Amino acid sequence: MEDLEINVSDSAVKQIANLAKMQLELQRKVEVAEQALKDAESELRRVAEDLLPTAMAEAGMKSFTLDNGSKITVKDDLAASIPKDRTGEAYHWLRENGFGDIIKNTVSVDFNKEEDTQAAELLKYCHEHMFPATNKQSVHSATLKAFLKEQMAIGVDIPLELFGAYPFQKAVIK
């Protein structure tokens, strides 16, 4: 095999280096902006859910109108999330106390690629026994991408628009 000599102009190398620097700087700006958003959301929650309600309670106020016409009202609210290690106990309590109807059951069965017949049989069984079952079919995006790349590499003519696919180039700098 012959050694190939590639000549790249200094201006092309400078342009590539400058664009790489620009990409890195933009990545950094996005990271800084995302962190600033998280910080602002956290500070907003602190003011709205702690500082302002506390100040109004200390002043004996349930509502307050600012000079610009904005009205501040303190309302009761609730956040809830069952801890994972208490799920069984919480569901048991709900059922025992007549609230089991708020628990939603979603039954899902995964079938392999060659098990279409078994999937259809289970769906038919569910319908016959009045279970409102549905069959959601999908192709995982990574599987589709790998399939398309593989088929294109061996020269198969793929209707890319049918799959919402388009080739592009992407610079990745780590």
ABEGO torsion letter per residue (X at the ends): XBBBBBBBBAAAAAAAAAAAAAAAAAAAAAAAAAAAAAAAAAAAAAAAAAAAAAAAAAAGBABBBBAAGBBBBBBBBBBBBBBAAAAAAAAAAAAAAGAAAABBBBBBBBBBAAAAAAAAAAAAAAAAAGBBBBBBBBBBAAAAAAAAAAAAAAGBBBBAAAAGBBBBBBBBBX
